[in-house]
Amino acid sequence: MIRILFACVHNAGRSQMAAALFNQIADPSLAQAISVGTEPAAQIHPEVMSVMREVGIELGGVTPRLLTTDLASQANILVTMGCGESCPVVPGAKREDWNLPDPKGQSLERVRQIRDEIRKRVHEMVKANGWGTA
């Protein structure tokens, strides 16, 4: 199975949306996503929880998590989410950077735009690699 790490600094917005959207559409026997951060926040941003609820994904029980050496060692692909110099490095993992704005403190409309861009990229990744459910 392929393991994808979606990473940002606080693990409270972009990476949470990406992992949840990925796991919603990918075949779990082929690929799985985990959301991590280098400096995790205490909780998911409320505006992110709200816009994800609109697409049927509940993040209320999710807690931001630290990118550990153990999690990094399990990754085949690392997708960083526009965290610049704070982005983690995972030796041996293929790396992509999705330079996306931070949704923290943004209007719901702006957070929806960010969510929809992430969803588009996730769908492209799943389709390109044949990880979709049958």
WOVENGI-V804093 format. One record per helix or strand of 2 or more residues. SS is the DSSP state (alpha for helix, beta for strand). FROM is the first residue (numbers start at 0). TO is the last residue. If there is no record, write none. Layout:
BEGIN
<<SS;FROM;TO> <SS;FROM;TO>>
END
This chain:
BEGIN
<<beta;1;7> <alpha;13;24> <beta;30;36> <alpha;45;52> <alpha;68;72> <beta;76;79> <alpha;83;85> <beta;93;96> <alpha;107;128>>
END
